[in-house]
Amino acid sequence: SLFQGGIQVILYDKPKYRMAVYEDKKEVHTQVLGFLKEDVVGEYIESLNTIAKTYNPAHYTLVVDATLQAPVPRKVAAELGDTIMFYTTYGYKRIAIVKPKSKIAMVQIRNALALKNFPGSFYDTVADVSRR
């Protein structure tokens, strides 16, 4: 899944998320495993910040691999739109979201972004992003 193909720098491989940079493809990949509870969110954002400081977001595509994302509790679903929009604050050239396998999780994402002006695109697989 996340760590396949291309020259990569694996930056974080945590129990709840992974992040890698593919310098040849100019892609930053982040993958959430299940869903992030509050105690992990700070660490996750810190990891995103470190990558953004190390690799200029204006030259990279952010690939948010939601394949393994689980449906989130209703309380969290209410904040999902703002959470996804947070990715746009980094100034990545493009944002690509790989759809979750879970239909419920995908509906939650679609509903969360319904009233937002989300500039990203959705893809069925990680491989589809690179083919664009």
Residue pairs with C-beta under 8 A, 6 or more apart in sequence:
1 31
1 65
1 67
1 68
1 126
2 18
2 20
2 29
2 31
2 65
2 126
3 10
3 18
3 20
5 22
6 22
6 24
6 25
7 22
7 23
7 24
8 20
8 21
8 22
8 23
9 20
9 21
9 23
10 18
10 20
11 19
11 20
11 21
11 47
11 50
11 51
12 18
12 19
12 47
14 40
14 43
14 47
15 33
16 32
16 33
16 34
16 36
16 37
16 40
16 44
17 30
17 31
17 32
17 33
17 36
17 40
17 44
17 47
18 29
18 30
18 31
18 33
19 28
19 29
19 30
19 31
19 47
19 48
19 51
20 28
20 29
21 27
21 28
21 29
21 51
21 54
21 55
21 60
22 28
22 29
23 55
25 61
25 130
26 59
26 60
26 61
26 93
27 60
27 61
27 62
27 63
27 129
27 130
28 51
28 55
28 57
28 60
28 61
28 62
28 63
28 92
29 63
29 65
29 126
30 48
30 62
30 63
30 64
30 65
31 64
31 65
31 66
31 67
31 68
32 44
32 64
32 65
32 66
32 68
32 69
33 68
34 68
34 69
34 70
35 69
35 70
35 71
35 72
35 76
36 44
48 90
52 90
57 90
57 91
57 92
57 93
58 91
58 92
58 93
59 93
60 92
60 93
61 92
61 93
61 94
61 95
61 96
61 129
62 87
62 90
62 92
62 94
62 95
62 96
63 96
63 98
63 126
63 129
64 84
64 87
64 95
64 96
64 97
64 98
64 120
65 98
65 126
66 97
66 98
66 99
66 100
66 105
66 109
67 98
67 99
67 100
67 101
67 125
67 126
68 100
68 101
69 100
69 102
69 105
70 100
70 102
70 105
71 102
71 104
71 105
71 108
72 80
72 105
72 108
77 108
77 111
77 112
80 108
80 109
80 112
81 112
81 113
81 114
81 115
81 116
83 112
84 97
84 109
84 112
84 113
84 116
84 118
85 113
85 116
85 118
87 95
87 120
88 95
88 118
88 119
88 120
94 120
94 121
95 118
95 119
95 120
95 121
96 120
96 121
96 122
96 123
96 129
96 132
97 109
97 120
97 121
97 122
97 123
98 122
98 123
98 124
98 125
98 126
98 128
98 129
99 106
99 109
99 122
99 123
99 124
100 106
100 109
123 129
